[in-house]
């Protein structure tokens, strides 16, 4: 496999395609940038020629298009005028059916917009010459009819207020006077008065309905109910008991007549409004529509002529451009195919070479590295890349070997860390053993001393008894002394037994990690008893506030490890250098979760700085490394609470204000260890 395979045709190719092979060989002798420049120059020539043809046709198209656009603008103007007039007519009808203030504002705005269209844009349009003035007059008559309608509408409102509502209000007052003057509820006037009052209410509702909806049925109902009132007034006059009733009834009859007259006047005003709507508004609107239709016909005729001229010019330009474009398109395709072939085939070979490199076949050499064009330069670069890939593969093999060694070292470090954690736990248990041994030594030593003294006294008593010198007083002293010695022996041996029993339970729990049910107060007392020797070396008061009866189904050994580490951490760091203070252990149920207990371990010792507080639970972090600290105490506490006991722990501390651990524990620990989440630290001023 040689480089000449790329720069010269393959065997048999030249014989089969002599002209194409020779053409490609000559083209590859030209740099790619010049090949692309040749295509660009040819395209530019075509563009310039086509541009000249298009520019010449554009002059003709522009004139035709301007005429067509003017016709379309005139048509859009007519549509706008027609649309505005229709909207204005609709708003006028809406206003006279349901008069509302915002409709007046919108009518005025539409009115002004319509007049502006007629006086400015329509007056400037040549197509509308001679027709704008007539259209404007029709529009002004249409708007004048609206003004006349507004006056009629005002008259309707005044008639309704003065001639219908005013008598109706007077009638309501007269009914009240009549009812007030009728003292007895069983008076003969009440049936007629009730019927008249019902007719009054119905007449008022019907009158309002007629005023709002122009329903003829409502007008007829109002007149019928008013007639009922007029018929009941004489009946009530005959049944009246006093002059006040009679005077009010006569006035009631007059007001009913006035109300009926007002309804008749209101009907006349409504008829006038309907006539004006039909004649002044709708009639003039019809005139406007007819004028707009005539103008629209003129505009459509002009638009058709402009469209024909534009289509003819466009067709001429199209054929000229199409013929020239087709001629040059064939030339461009032929040259483009030849140039593309001179680029595509070498690039395809480069692609095959790159795929071989990607698939790991680094032994396959790149073809065409001796070609003079840019693709030859790319082939040489790919060859360099292949050499680099071979070198990189060797480097990756070396890196993989180093990675395996690093992973092995990391596994060893993890094993070492676990060993250190277990050693720390055993060290805490060892310290516990030493403390308990020291504590048990005191009662046992006292018991041994008392037993030795008792033995000597027994020997002396035996000698006195053998010599026959025993007196009654001596016997009494011997008995009382033995009784006192026995009490001391029992007390000290019981104390030693309690200590040994507490240590035994703590040691069993700590070593076996056995899950069982236990009382929180009892377990805490046993753990504290085993830690008393460590507390005696410092001036610290220990206060335990844990109520009895808190039953846990958990791991007492893990719970004891937590309290032990917290207690030792407080004695080593919080009360170092002879500092005195108080340690408080307090437990209480969590209010919102009845199955959880909140355990507070607080001291008023030296506290922690911000940096120490943030890193308190980190493994191997300690402020007393020079004094033998391992930095695993609080880390073990955190992991036991989170993973074994299924709880959470918060740390609150600041320099000089002591330290407070807030631990939330479930009454029933999880069956399997969980992964410890992130720490929660809280900053405070005390």
GUKEDREN-747810 format. One line per 2 residues: their letters; for each residue x, y, z of C-alpha. Coordinates in pm, whole numbers, plus 50000, padded with zeros to 5 digits. Layout:
N
A> X,Y,Z; ...;
***
This chain:
686
XX> 50000,50000,50000; 50167,50324,49881;
XX> 50081,50695,49882; 50064,50706,49503;
XX> 49730,50528,49523; 49569,50855,49623;
XX> 49738,51091,49381; 49703,50860,49078;
XX> 49411,50650,48958; 49384,50291,49077;
XX> 49488,50018,48835; 49228,49978,48566;
XX> 49054,50306,48646; 49229,50516,48383;
XX> 49161,50255,48117; 48793,50242,48208;
XX> 48738,50617,48267; 49037,50789,48105;
XX> 48898,51137,48081; 48753,51152,48439;
XX> 49070,51014,48597; 49292,51260,48414;
XX> 49055,51546,48499; 49058,51460,48871;
XX> 49438,51433,48869; 49470,51780,48715;
XX> 49213,51928,48953; 49395,51790,49261;
XX> 49705,51975,49147; 49510,52295,49221;
XX> 49472,52394,49591; 49124,52347,49729;
XX> 49086,52717,49806; 49138,52799,49436;
XX> 48887,52532,49336; 48630,52684,49570;
XX> 48721,53032,49446; 48659,52917,49085;
XX> 48310,52795,49177; 48244,53119,49364;
XX> 48363,53327,49065; 48136,53134,48829;
XX> 47842,53174,49069; 47917,53546,49098;
XX> 47911,53581,48720; 47576,53407,48707;
XX> 47442,53623,48990; 47554,53944,48819;
XX> 47394,53846,48491; 47074,53738,48658;
XX> 47081,54055,48867; 47095,54268,48552;
XX> 46799,54084,48405; 46606,54107,48729;
XX> 46683,54478,48769; 46551,54552,48423;
XX> 46234,54357,48492; 46207,54510,48836;
XX> 46154,54854,48689; 45849,54729,48502;
XX> 45730,54525,48800; 45772,54821,49033;
XX> 45539,55041,48830; 45278,54764,48806;
XX> 45318,54677,49171; 45280,55039,49284;
XX> 44956,55066,49090; 44835,54733,49232;
XX> 44934,54834,49584; 44752,55168,49549;
XX> 44438,54983,49437; 44464,54743,49729;
XX> 44522,55029,49973; 44208,55197,49839;
XX> 44020,54869,49883; 44147,54832,50241;
XX> 44043,55192,50307; 43691,55118,50184;
XX> 43682,54806,50405; 43796,55016,50703;
XX> 43530,55282,50638; 43260,55016,50596;
XX> 43377,54829,50907; 43382,55146,51117;
XX> 43033,55246,51002; 42894,54899,51079;
XX> 43059,54898,51422; 42923,55248,51489;
XX> 42572,55140,51391; 42597,54834,51616;
XX> 42718,55045,51909; 42430,55293,51859;
XX> 42175,55010,51870; 42343,54864,52179;
XX> 42336,55202,52349; 41963,55258,52286;
XX> 41881,54904,52396; 42102,54914,52708;
XX> 42236,55266,52772; 42575,55251,52944;
XX> 42835,55529,52990; 43124,55336,52833;
XX> 42920,55286,52512; 42896,55666,52468;
XX> 43275,55692,52497; 43329,55416,52243;
XX> 43070,55568,52004; 43248,55905,52017;
XX> 43582,55737,51947; 43442,55540,51650;
XX> 43268,55852,51520; 43589,56055,51525;
XX> 43784,55771,51361; 43526,55744,51079;
XX> 43535,56119,51012; 43915,56116,51012;
XX> 43918,55837,50754; 43684,56035,50528;
XX> 43849,56377,50569; 44216,56275,50554;
XX> 44293,55940,50390; 43990,55913,50162;
XX> 44032,56274,50039; 44390,56196,49929;
XX> 44298,55884,49729; 44267,55963,49352;
XX> 44012,55686,49300; 43769,55857,49537;
XX> 43782,56196,49360; 43428,56334,49338;
XX> 43279,56071,49571; 43428,56168,49906;
XX> 43209,56475,49956; 42885,56278,49899;
XX> 43003,55999,50126; 43098,56251,50391;
XX> 42753,56416,50374; 42580,56079,50417;
XX> 42806,56003,50712; 42736,56340,50874;
XX> 42360,56286,50835; 42407,55944,50991;
XX> 42591,56097,51286; 42339,56384,51312;
XX> 42065,56122,51342; 42257,55976,51634;
XX> 42262,56318,51807; 41886,56350,51757;
XX> 41845,56001,51898; 42048,56097,52204;
XX> 41808,56387,52265; 41512,56151,52234;
XX> 41686,55915,52472; 41733,56195,52724;
XX> 41364,56278,52687; 41279,55912,52752;
XX> 41491,55915,53069; 41324,56236,53192;
XX> 40976,56102,53112; 41048,55777,53291;
XX> 41189,55957,53595; 40926,56234,53624;
XX> 40609,56075,53490; 40654,55710,53590;
XX> 40897,55672,53881; 40792,55994,54061;
XX> 40418,55899,54080; 40524,55545,54172;
XX> 40729,55675,54468; 40433,55891,54578;
XX> 40207,55588,54555; 40441,55389,54779;
XX> 40420,55664,55041; 40039,55680,55009;
XX> 40011,55305,55061; 40220,55344,55375;
XX> 39989,55624,55499; 39679,55415,55433;
XX> 39823,55112,55613; 39930,55329,55905;
XX> 39581,55484,55932; 39421,55136,55940;
XX> 39457,55044,56305; 39271,54714,56312;
XX> 39403,54421,56109; 39054,54278,56058;
XX> 38921,54597,55896; 38712,54553,55581;
XX> 38953,54762,55373; 39247,54519,55407;
XX> 39155,54272,55126; 39112,54548,54868;
XX> 39420,54732,54998; 39631,54415,54972;
XX> 39512,54351,54617; 39581,54713,54522;
XX> 39928,54698,54678; 40012,54378,54487;
XX> 39895,54539,54163; 40114,54842,54238;
XX> 40424,54622,54286; 40350,54428,53967;
XX> 40289,54751,53772; 40620,54897,53891;
XX> 40811,54579,53790; 40638,54575,53448;
XX> 40714,54947,53394; 41082,54889,53473;
XX> 41089,54592,53239; 40930,54796,52961;
XX> 41181,55079,53010; 41480,54842,53003;
XX> 41373,54594,52733; 41103,54776,52526;
XX> 40888,54464,52555; 40529,54547,52459;
XX> 40404,54271,52690; 40561,54456,52987;
XX> 40378,54780,52886; 40046,54595,52861;
XX> 40103,54434,53202; 40183,54773,53359;
XX> 39861,54929,53218; 39657,54631,53333;
XX> 39786,54650,53689; 39736,55032,53701;
XX> 39377,54977,53585; 39335,54732,53873;
XX> 39457,55003,54113; 39212,55254,53967;
XX> 38925,55004,54010; 39013,54926,54372;
XX> 39037,55294,54481; 38652,55357,54482;
XX> 38598,55028,54668; 38853,55127,54931;
XX> 38694,55475,54960; 38362,55311,55056;
XX> 38537,55093,55315; 38759,55371,55460;
XX> 38729,55435,55837; 38867,55790,55860;
XX> 38943,56104,55663; 39317,56034,55646;
XX> 39250,55711,55460; 39006,55880,55224;
XX> 39248,56165,55143; 39533,55921,55076;
XX> 39307,55703,54856; 39200,56003,54643;
XX> 39568,56102,54599; 39646,55739,54513;
XX> 39390,55745,54235; 39538,56065,54093;
XX> 39892,55922,54101; 39782,55604,53927;
XX> 39630,55813,53648; 39955,56014,53626;
XX> 40157,55692,53610; 39939,55554,53330;
XX> 39976,55883,53141; 40353,55869,53189;
XX> 40364,55517,53046; 40170,55639,52741;
XX> 40415,55929,52695; 40705,55687,52739;
XX> 40559,55464,52468; 40539,55764,52234;
XX> 40903,55854,52299; 41006,55493,52234;
XX> 40816,55501,51906; 41000,55820,51808;
XX> 41331,55652,51898; 41246,55350,51686;
XX> 41152,55570,51391; 41477,55768,51416;
XX> 41680,55448,51440; 41510,55319,51128;
XX> 41521,55640,50925; 41818,55847,51046;
XX> 42059,55570,51144; 41968,55260,50945;
XX> 41853,55458,50640; 42169,55668,50621;
XX> 42371,55353,50685; 42211,55201,50378;
XX> 42307,55511,50180; 42664,55483,50301;
XX> 42670,55115,50203; 42548,55192,49851;
XX> 42809,55467,49806; 43080,55235,49933;
XX> 42964,54961,49695; 42998,55198,49398;
XX> 43346,55300,49507; 43438,54937,49566;
XX> 43341,54849,49209; 43571,55124,49077;
XX> 43856,55007,49297; 43813,54643,49191;
XX> 43824,54743,48825; 44145,54939,48883;
XX> 44295,54649,49082; 44217,54398,48806;
XX> 44393,54613,48544; 44698,54656,48769;
XX> 44705,54283,48843; 44704,54196,48471;
XX> 44992,54434,48402; 45187,54298,48698;
XX> 45132,53933,48592; 45251,54006,48237;
XX> 45569,54177,48358; 45636,53900,48606;
XX> 45602,53628,48339; 45846,53807,48108;
XX> 46105,53840,48384; 46051,53477,48487;
XX> 46125,53332,48142; 46432,53547,48090;
XX> 46578,53451,48429; 46483,53083,48388;
XX> 46660,53043,48051; 46982,53206,48172;
XX> 46971,53016,48500; 46925,52679,48328;
XX> 47216,52743,48093; 47455,52830,48371;
XX> 47314,52563,48603; 47438,52286,48373;
XX> 47785,52440,48362; 47799,52487,48740;
XX> 47684,52127,48802; 47951,51982,48572;
XX> 48232,52183,48728; 48094,52126,49079;
XX> 48076,51749,49036; 48437,51737,48913;
XX> 48563,51950,49203; 48348,51764,49456;
XX> 48486,51431,49332; 48841,51560,49378;
XX> 48755,51637,49741; 48509,51359,49830;
XX> 48723,51059,49737; 49032,51164,49935;
XX> 48812,51261,50230; 48644,50919,50216;
XX> 48984,50756,50239; 49068,50981,50536;
XX> 48738,50878,50697; 48828,50509,50662;
XX> 49169,50578,50815; 49016,50771,51109;
XX> 48761,50493,51171; 49045,50242,51182;
XX> 49225,50460,51441; 48905,50498,51647;
XX> 48844,50122,51641; 49200,50061,51765;
XX> 49361,49952,51438; 49671,50169,51477;
XX> 49881,49956,51239; 49697,50073,50926;
XX> 49887,50357,50760; 49712,50664,50615;
XX> 49700,50699,50235; 49765,51018,50037;
XX> 50021,51179,50267; 50222,51297,49962;
XX> 49932,51479,49789; 50007,51853,49728;
XX> 49664,51991,49827; 49509,52060,50166;
XX> 49369,51707,50193; 49724,51582,50167;
XX> 49810,51806,50462; 49515,51658,50650;
XX> 49638,51307,50568; 49980,51393,50707;
XX> 49815,51535,51022; 49608,51216,51062;
XX> 49926,51012,51029; 50077,51218,51311;
XX> 49759,51162,51509; 49791,50786,51452;
XX> 50144,50795,51589; 50024,50992,51891;
XX> 49741,50742,51942; 49991,50458,51950;
XX> 50192,50648,52213; 49875,50729,52408;
XX> 49773,50362,52413; 50103,50276,52573;
XX> 50054,50559,52824; 49701,50434,52903;
XX> 49835,50088,52973; 50084,50239,53215;
XX> 49812,50455,53373; 49582,50153,53415;
XX> 49856,49970,53598; 49911,50271,53825;
XX> 49535,50298,53888; 49513,49935,53997;
XX> 49801,49991,54240; 49630,50307,54375;
XX> 49299,50121,54425; 49482,49849,54615;
XX> 49647,50112,54835; 49305,50280,54894;
XX> 49155,49948,55004; 49444,49904,55248;
XX> 49380,50255,55384; 49012,50178,55435;
XX> 49099,49861,55622; 49339,50063,55836;
XX> 49066,50319,55908; 48823,50047,56018;
XX> 49094,49899,56240; 49156,50239,56399;
XX> 48785,50285,56467; 48760,49943,56629;
XX> 49077,50018,56830; 48920,50345,56948;
XX> 48608,50155,57062; 48823,49897,57243;
XX> 49030,50178,57398; 48713,50332,57536;
XX> 48609,49993,57674; 48958,49948,57820;
XX> 48936,50283,57992; 48598,50177,58125;
XX> 48749,49854,58265; 49030,50043,58434;
XX> 48790,50290,58589; 48555,50023,58716;
XX> 48845,49821,58855; 48963,50126,59045;
XX> 48613,50196,59171; 48555,49834,59281;
XX> 48894,49830,59458; 48771,50074,59726;
XX> 48480,49868,59872; 48674,49544,59829;
XX> 48979,49688,60010; 48760,49820,60291;
XX> 48591,49478,60318; 48932,49307,60334;
XX> 49049,49542,60613; 48728,49485,60812;
XX> 48753,49107,60763; 49118,49106,60883;
XX> 49027,49311,61190; 48735,49079,61258;
XX> 48965,48775,61238; 49209,48927,61488;
XX> 48929,49008,61729; 48795,48653,61699;
XX> 49144,48513,61782; 49168,48738,62087;
XX> 48817,48639,62197; 48909,48271,62165;
XX> 49220,48321,62381; 49016,48494,62649;
XX> 48754,48221,62636; 49023,47947,62672;
XX> 49191,48123,62969; 48862,48146,63157;
XX> 48885,48523,63177; 48573,48604,62969;
XX> 48342,48859,63125; 47990,48958,63035;
XX> 48095,49310,62926; 48366,49165,62704;
XX> 48111,48936,62538; 47881,49228,62475;
XX> 48168,49430,62316; 48260,49133,62100;
XX> 47902,49088,61978; 47848,49459,61904;
XX> 48186,49485,61725; 48109,49181,61513;
XX> 47766,49322,61427; 47923,49653,61313;
XX> 48190,49470,61112; 47924,49255,60946;
XX> 47727,49568,60846; 48038,49723,60692;
XX> 48119,49401,60507; 47764,49371,60370;
XX> 47753,49739,60263; 48089,49736,60084;
XX> 48034,49400,59920; 47689,49511,59797;
XX> 47852,49828,59654; 48114,49617,59479;
XX> 47842,49384,59348; 47641,49673,59204;
XX> 47948,49811,59028; 48040,49471,58891;
XX> 47682,49407,58775; 47663,49746,58598;
XX> 48000,49689,58433; 47897,49336,58337;
XX> 47579,49456,58161; 47761,49746,57989;
XX> 48046,49521,57880; 47808,49254,57743;
XX> 47607,49516,57552; 47921,49683,57420;
XX> 48088,49363,57300; 47794,49171,57148;
XX> 47597,49456,56976; 47283,49262,57061;
XX> 46941,49414,56995; 46706,49397,57290;
XX> 46445,49595,57481; 46578,49813,57761;
XX> 46474,50107,57978; 46651,50429,57887;
XX> 46689,50553,58246; 46823,50218,58371;
XX> 47073,50186,58084; 47189,50545,58137;
XX> 47243,50486,58512; 47452,50176,58440;
XX> 47666,50362,58188; 47712,50662,58420;
XX> 47804,50427,58707; 48082,50282,58494;
XX> 48207,50634,58417; 48211,50766,58775;
XX> 48590,50714,58816; 48657,50942,58516;
XX> 48420,51207,58658; 48585,51203,59001;
XX> 48908,51339,58855; 48737,51666,58753;
XX> 48517,51915,58937; 48197,51852,58739;
XX> 47839,51799,58855; 47641,51541,58657;
XX> 47264,51590,58633; 47043,51320,58478;
XX> 46685,51418,58386; 46551,51107,58219;
XX> 46206,50989,58326; 46149,50621,58393;
XX> 45942,50408,58160; 46100,50505,57824;
XX> 46130,50163,57662; 46365,50118,57365;
XX> 46379,49828,57120; 46732,49906,57007;
XX> 47102,49841,57065; 47206,49923,57425;
XX> 47574,49870,57341; 47562,50134,57067;
XX> 47367,50367,57300; 47631,50319,57572;
XX> 47912,50384,57324; 47746,50718,57233;
XX> 47710,50831,57596; 48064,50712,57681;
XX> 48225,50899,57393; 48024,51216,57463;
XX> 48116,51200,57833; 48487,51140,57766;
XX> 48488,51414,57499; 48340,51659,57750;
XX> 48591,51569,58024; 48891,51590,57788;
XX> 48801,51906,57598; 48523,52094,57776;
XX> 48663,52077,58129; 49036,52054,58069;
XX> 49291,52241,58286; 49086,52209,58608;
XX> 48777,52387,58474; 48460,52319,58674;
XX> 48103,52304,58553; 47796,52091,58494;
XX> 47697,51815,58254; 47325,51764,58192;
XX> 47172,51454,58032; 46803,51508,57959;
XX> 46545,51309,57759; 46191,51393,57651;
XX> 45946,51277,57382; 45942,51469,57055;
XX> 45605,51657,57045; 45530,51607,56676;
XX> 45652,51244,56665; 45545,51021,56951;
XX> 45772,50737,56841; 46091,50942,56885;
XX> 46286,51064,57188; 46495,51382,57209;
XX> 46817,51328,57408; 47008,51642,57513;
XX> 47370,51617,57624; 47488,51962,57730;
XX> 47785,52105,57921; 47888,52458,58017;
XX> 48255,52397,57941; 48501,52570,57708;
XX> 48289,52526,57391; 48421,52511,57034;
XX> 48539,52762,56777; 48356,52788,56444;
XX> 48624,52589,56262; 48628,52316,56529;
XX> 48247,52297,56532; 48230,52257,56153;
XX> 48484,51973,56158; 48385,51809,56488;
XX> 48242,51494,56328; 48518,51454,56067;
XX> 48729,51140,56112; 49078,51189,56260;
XX> 49014,51555,56343; 49125,51648,56696;
XX> 49252,51956,56878; 49464,51742,57116;
XX> 49665,51526,56880; 49985,51601,57075;
XX> 49814,51465,57387; 49720,51131,57231;
XX> 49383,51220,57074; 49280,51014,56769;
XX> 48994,51233,56641; 48757,50934,56612;
XX> 48535,50982,56920; 48267,51210,56773;
XX> 48301,51047,56431; 48206,50714,56592;
XX> 47915,50887,56773; 47786,51031,56447;
XX> 47802,50700,56259; 47642,50500,56542;
XX> 47349,50743,56573; 47292,50777,56200;
XX> 47354,50422,56084; 47296,50185,56379;
XX> 47034,50370,56591; 46856,50538,56295;
XX> 46856,50885,56450; 47004,51230,56393;
XX> 47242,51457,56584; 47285,51835,56588;
XX> 47578,52022,56743; 47543,52369,56891;
XX> 47853,52535,57037; 48046,52859,57060;
XX> 48366,52956,57247; 48311,52999,57623;
XX> 47940,52906,57605; 47964,52529,57632;
XX> 47852,52257,57394; 47511,52103,57333;
XX> 47435,51783,57143; 47070,51736,57039;
XX> 47004,51371,56948; 46675,51240,56806;
XX> 46637,50860,56851; 46351,50632,56738;
XX> 46205,50403,57006; 46255,50115,56760;
XX> 46589,50113,56578; 46604,50008,56210;
XX> 46679,49642,56142; 46958,49727,55898;
XX> 47225,49993,55906; 47160,50299,55689;
XX> 47407,50513,55499; 47500,50815,55707;
XX> 47374,51143,55546; 47546,51478,55564;
XX> 47616,51644,55901; 47393,51913,56052;
XX> 47580,52182,56247; 47421,52490,56401;
XX> 47598,52810,56504; 47475,53001,56807;
XX> 47583,53263,57054; 47521,53040,57354;
***
